[in-house]
Every structure is written in C-alpha cells, then in structure tokens.
C-alpha cells in the first residue's frame, strides 16, 4: 500500500502537471471507483468544465481544488495509480476506472486493480464529513515543523509500543508498515519498546530517523516493491526500495552491525528488525 512518501511524490507530480488545466470530459468504467456518488453522471457533471487550481494532501488523501469551490479527492487505497497520458491514443492500462481528459490535451487516468481506492468530488468544507478520519489525523511529518523536544513530549504522553504508535494515523499521518520498520532501524530501537521509556538521546535519534527516512524516500520517488503496484504519475517505479535497510530483508546482514535481520509477526503483518543493534 502506498504510504506518505509515495502519495507525496504523486501529489508533487500532479502539482506540476495538471494545475491550471481545464477538464474537457470524464469517462467512468463502473461505479466502484466513484462509489460515494449516486451515479456516474453526478461525478462527471461536477468535474466537466472545471479548472484545477491546486493539488494538496491530507495524510494519504490527495485533494485537487477546483474552481467553483469543489475539490476532487483521491485515495489510492492498496493498488491505485494515477497516470498521466500525453494523448488519448496512449495505450490504456488494464483496470483503468476513470479517465479525465483536459482541454489543453492529455489525460489523467485512475488505475486500480484491487478497487480499494476511490475518487469523489465534494465541497471543500465537506471533506472531513465524507472522510471522518481526516478530522482526526495526527502530525504530518512532511508538513509540520516541530522540534525533537516537542516530538518527545508527545510520545512520552503515550504508553504504547513504538511501531504501532508510529503507524497510528491519529498520532502521525501516513506512516505504515514499511516506513515504521525503516525508521526504527535508523533509530536503533526495537519495534516493541515502550514509547515512554525512551531517553532524550533515543528520542532525538527517533525523530531524526523519521525525518530522514521520509525525506529520502520522497527524494528517491518512493518505494516500489516486487509487485510494482506503486508507480509515479509517469508510470515509473520508485527507487527507495534499493535503500531499504531491514524491510523484507529477513536473513540478510544488517547494514550496521552485520547480524542477521529477523522477522516477527505483529498485528497480522511482518515486522523486520535487527535483534542485535535495535534495543
């Protein structure tokens, strides 16, 4: 599933590629991708002849602000992709559910094999009513400026294991299974350490690791795993997977201490870490 860095890469691509463009037509295949609307016509009518003013992000939701006060909300789900096509003659990928054609030429296509993602149009002030979790999102580490001391104060208030705390969207927005493992390795901390047991030095390491891992992941345009379900707006895979230190590296040598990376099951998911240098 795309996490915060992957969604931010797509958002930045969209900001460069579609802002200022006017929507000429919209084609929808089925209702699954636009299921919040009563029918396809309702979704289409709220987009046609609208101009895209800006592209923002709330957690892992992309918000394309339209003239007239509406906003196109996109959630990639587990396998969703937004792809930019230069012309309508470009080959259409399988599982393409929505095609937006611009008056200036080119298209934006929403592809989603597993159909957990979605697109919908609503008024900007209604977004949190449509997606209740957005009203309770925690810190956005790519958007919120804060000191490590403030971060330490926040985690000290929570008596929770570090990995589930990092993945708690009400605490920090956008971090999932992959990046929580990478962040904790960078900080040298076990996934099951209690958040209120950290020393000041450990808090500093955790904060620095979180910021560096997420910013590096954006720089390398996200992580594309073996299934390559995540690609950027131009259909290209990310490169950050080549810089992973522990995720999906069970049995391999830890880059820091050369001990073997191990895997544990937690909450129905695999957790990867070094049992020697993460304490």
Secondary structure as a PSIPRED ss2 file (coil, helix, strand):
# PSIPRED VFORMAT (PSIPRED V4.0)

   1 X C   1.000  0.000  0.000
   2 X C   1.000  0.000  0.000
   3 X C   1.000  0.000  0.000
   4 X H   0.000  1.000  0.000
   5 X H   0.000  1.000  0.000
   6 X H   0.000  1.000  0.000
   7 X H   0.000  1.000  0.000
   8 X H   0.000  1.000  0.000
   9 X H   0.000  1.000  0.000
  10 X H   0.000  1.000  0.000
  11 X H   0.000  1.000  0.000
  12 X H   0.000  1.000  0.000
  13 X H   0.000  1.000  0.000
  14 X H   0.000  1.000  0.000
  15 X H   0.000  1.000  0.000
  16 X H   0.000  1.000  0.000
  17 X H   0.000  1.000  0.000
  18 X C   1.000  0.000  0.000
  19 X C   1.000  0.000  0.000
  20 X C   1.000  0.000  0.000
  21 X C   1.000  0.000  0.000
  22 X E   0.000  0.000  1.000
  23 X E   0.000  0.000  1.000
  24 X E   0.000  0.000  1.000
  25 X E   0.000  0.000  1.000
  26 X E   0.000  0.000  1.000
  27 X E   0.000  0.000  1.000
  28 X E   0.000  0.000  1.000
  29 X C   1.000  0.000  0.000
  30 X C   1.000  0.000  0.000
  31 X C   1.000  0.000  0.000
  32 X H   0.000  1.000  0.000
  33 X H   0.000  1.000  0.000
  34 X H   0.000  1.000  0.000
  35 X C   1.000  0.000  0.000
  36 X C   1.000  0.000  0.000
  37 X C   1.000  0.000  0.000
  38 X C   1.000  0.000  0.000
  39 X C   1.000  0.000  0.000
  40 X H   0.000  1.000  0.000
  41 X H   0.000  1.000  0.000
  42 X H   0.000  1.000  0.000
  43 X H   0.000  1.000  0.000
  44 X H   0.000  1.000  0.000
  45 X H   0.000  1.000  0.000
  46 X C   1.000  0.000  0.000
  47 X C   1.000  0.000  0.000
  48 X C   1.000  0.000  0.000
  49 X C   1.000  0.000  0.000
  50 X C   1.000  0.000  0.000
  51 X E   0.000  0.000  1.000
  52 X E   0.000  0.000  1.000
  53 X E   0.000  0.000  1.000
  54 X E   0.000  0.000  1.000
  55 X E   0.000  0.000  1.000
  56 X E   0.000  0.000  1.000
  57 X E   0.000  0.000  1.000
  58 X E   0.000  0.000  1.000
  59 X C   1.000  0.000  0.000
  60 X C   1.000  0.000  0.000
  61 X E   0.000  0.000  1.000
  62 X E   0.000  0.000  1.000
  63 X E   0.000  0.000  1.000
  64 X E   0.000  0.000  1.000
  65 X E   0.000  0.000  1.000
  66 X E   0.000  0.000  1.000
  67 X C   1.000  0.000  0.000
  68 X C   1.000  0.000  0.000
  69 X C   1.000  0.000  0.000
  70 X E   0.000  0.000  1.000
  71 X E   0.000  0.000  1.000
  72 X E   0.000  0.000  1.000
  73 X E   0.000  0.000  1.000
  74 X E   0.000  0.000  1.000
  75 X E   0.000  0.000  1.000
  76 X C   1.000  0.000  0.000
  77 X C   1.000  0.000  0.000
  78 X C   1.000  0.000  0.000
  79 X C   1.000  0.000  0.000
  80 X E   0.000  0.000  1.000
  81 X E   0.000  0.000  1.000
  82 X E   0.000  0.000  1.000
  83 X E   0.000  0.000  1.000
  84 X E   0.000  0.000  1.000
  85 X E   0.000  0.000  1.000
  86 X C   1.000  0.000  0.000
  87 X C   1.000  0.000  0.000
  88 X C   1.000  0.000  0.000
  89 X C   1.000  0.000  0.000
  90 X C   1.000  0.000  0.000
  91 X C   1.000  0.000  0.000
  92 X C   1.000  0.000  0.000
  93 X C   1.000  0.000  0.000
  94 X C   1.000  0.000  0.000
  95 X C   1.000  0.000  0.000
  96 X E   0.000  0.000  1.000
  97 X E   0.000  0.000  1.000
  98 X E   0.000  0.000  1.000
  99 X E   0.000  0.000  1.000
 100 X E   0.000  0.000  1.000
 101 X E   0.000  0.000  1.000
 102 X E   0.000  0.000  1.000
 103 X C   1.000  0.000  0.000
 104 X C   1.000  0.000  0.000
 105 X C   1.000  0.000  0.000
 106 X C   1.000  0.000  0.000
 107 X E   0.000  0.000  1.000
 108 X E   0.000  0.000  1.000
 109 X E   0.000  0.000  1.000
 110 X E   0.000  0.000  1.000
 111 X E   0.000  0.000  1.000
 112 X E   0.000  0.000  1.000
 113 X C   1.000  0.000  0.000
 114 X C   1.000  0.000  0.000
 115 X C   1.000  0.000  0.000
 116 X C   1.000  0.000  0.000
 117 X C   1.000  0.000  0.000
 118 X E   0.000  0.000  1.000
 119 X E   0.000  0.000  1.000
 120 X E   0.000  0.000  1.000
 121 X E   0.000  0.000  1.000
 122 X E   0.000  0.000  1.000
 123 X E   0.000  0.000  1.000
 124 X H   0.000  1.000  0.000
 125 X H   0.000  1.000  0.000
 126 X H   0.000  1.000  0.000
 127 X H   0.000  1.000  0.000
 128 X H   0.000  1.000  0.000
 129 X H   0.000  1.000  0.000
 130 X H   0.000  1.000  0.000
 131 X C   1.000  0.000  0.000
 132 X H   0.000  1.000  0.000
 133 X H   0.000  1.000  0.000
 134 X H   0.000  1.000  0.000
 135 X H   0.000  1.000  0.000
 136 X H   0.000  1.000  0.000
 137 X C   1.000  0.000  0.000
 138 X C   1.000  0.000  0.000
 139 X E   0.000  0.000  1.000
 140 X C   1.000  0.000  0.000
 141 X C   1.000  0.000  0.000
 142 X C   1.000  0.000  0.000
 143 X C   1.000  0.000  0.000
 144 X C   1.000  0.000  0.000
 145 X C   1.000  0.000  0.000
 146 X C   1.000  0.000  0.000
 147 X C   1.000  0.000  0.000
 148 X H   0.000  1.000  0.000
 149 X H   0.000  1.000  0.000
 150 X H   0.000  1.000  0.000
 151 X H   0.000  1.000  0.000
 152 X H   0.000  1.000  0.000
 153 X H   0.000  1.000  0.000
 154 X H   0.000  1.000  0.000
 155 X H   0.000  1.000  0.000
 156 X H   0.000  1.000  0.000
 157 X C   1.000  0.000  0.000
 158 X C   1.000  0.000  0.000
 159 X C   1.000  0.000  0.000
 160 X C   1.000  0.000  0.000
 161 X E   0.000  0.000  1.000
 162 X H   0.000  1.000  0.000
 163 X H   0.000  1.000  0.000
 164 X H   0.000  1.000  0.000
 165 X H   0.000  1.000  0.000
 166 X H   0.000  1.000  0.000
 167 X C   1.000  0.000  0.000
 168 X C   1.000  0.000  0.000
 169 X C   1.000  0.000  0.000
 170 X C   1.000  0.000  0.000
 171 X C   1.000  0.000  0.000
 172 X E   0.000  0.000  1.000
 173 X C   1.000  0.000  0.000
 174 X C   1.000  0.000  0.000
 175 X C   1.000  0.000  0.000
 176 X C   1.000  0.000  0.000
 177 X H   0.000  1.000  0.000
 178 X H   0.000  1.000  0.000
 179 X H   0.000  1.000  0.000
 180 X H   0.000  1.000  0.000
 181 X H   0.000  1.000  0.000
 182 X H   0.000  1.000  0.000
 183 X H   0.000  1.000  0.000
 184 X H   0.000  1.000  0.000
 185 X H   0.000  1.000  0.000
 186 X H   0.000  1.000  0.000
 187 X H   0.000  1.000  0.000
 188 X C   1.000  0.000  0.000
 189 X C   1.000  0.000  0.000
 190 X C   1.000  0.000  0.000
 191 X C   1.000  0.000  0.000
 192 X C   1.000  0.000  0.000
 193 X C   1.000  0.000  0.000
 194 X E   0.000  0.000  1.000
 195 X H   0.000  1.000  0.000
 196 X H   0.000  1.000  0.000
 197 X H   0.000  1.000  0.000
 198 X C   1.000  0.000  0.000
 199 X C   1.000  0.000  0.000
 200 X H   0.000  1.000  0.000
 201 X H   0.000  1.000  0.000
 202 X H   0.000  1.000  0.000
 203 X H   0.000  1.000  0.000
 204 X H   0.000  1.000  0.000
 205 X H   0.000  1.000  0.000
 206 X H   0.000  1.000  0.000
 207 X H   0.000  1.000  0.000
 208 X H   0.000  1.000  0.000
 209 X H   0.000  1.000  0.000
 210 X H   0.000  1.000  0.000
 211 X H   0.000  1.000  0.000
 212 X H   0.000  1.000  0.000
 213 X H   0.000  1.000  0.000
 214 X H   0.000  1.000  0.000
 215 X H   0.000  1.000  0.000
 216 X H   0.000  1.000  0.000
 217 X H   0.000  1.000  0.000
 218 X H   0.000  1.000  0.000
 219 X H   0.000  1.000  0.000
 220 X C   1.000  0.000  0.000
 221 X C   1.000  0.000  0.000
 222 X C   1.000  0.000  0.000
 223 X C   1.000  0.000  0.000
 224 X C   1.000  0.000  0.000
 225 X C   1.000  0.000  0.000
 226 X C   1.000  0.000  0.000
 227 X C   1.000  0.000  0.000
 228 X C   1.000  0.000  0.000
 229 X C   1.000  0.000  0.000
 230 X C   1.000  0.000  0.000
 231 X C   1.000  0.000  0.000
 232 X C   1.000  0.000  0.000
 233 X C   1.000  0.000  0.000
 234 X C   1.000  0.000  0.000
 235 X C   1.000  0.000  0.000
 236 X C   1.000  0.000  0.000
 237 X C   1.000  0.000  0.000
 238 X C   1.000  0.000  0.000
 239 X C   1.000  0.000  0.000
 240 X H   0.000  1.000  0.000
 241 X H   0.000  1.000  0.000
 242 X H   0.000  1.000  0.000
 243 X H   0.000  1.000  0.000
 244 X C   1.000  0.000  0.000
 245 X C   1.000  0.000  0.000
 246 X C   1.000  0.000  0.000
 247 X C   1.000  0.000  0.000
 248 X C   1.000  0.000  0.000
 249 X C   1.000  0.000  0.000
 250 X C   1.000  0.000  0.000
 251 X C   1.000  0.000  0.000
 252 X C   1.000  0.000  0.000
 253 X E   0.000  0.000  1.000
 254 X C   1.000  0.000  0.000
 255 X C   1.000  0.000  0.000
 256 X C   1.000  0.000  0.000
 257 X C   1.000  0.000  0.000
 258 X C   1.000  0.000  0.000
 259 X C   1.000  0.000  0.000
 260 X E   0.000  0.000  1.000
 261 X E   0.000  0.000  1.000
 262 X E   0.000  0.000  1.000
 263 X E   0.000  0.000  1.000
 264 X E   0.000  0.000  1.000
 265 X E   0.000  0.000  1.000
 266 X E   0.000  0.000  1.000
 267 X C   1.000  0.000  0.000
 268 X C   1.000  0.000  0.000
 269 X E   0.000  0.000  1.000
 270 X E   0.000  0.000  1.000
 271 X E   0.000  0.000  1.000
 272 X E   0.000  0.000  1.000
 273 X E   0.000  0.000  1.000
 274 X E   0.000  0.000  1.000
 275 X C   1.000  0.000  0.000
 276 X C   1.000  0.000  0.000
 277 X C   1.000  0.000  0.000
 278 X C   1.000  0.000  0.000
 279 X C   1.000  0.000  0.000
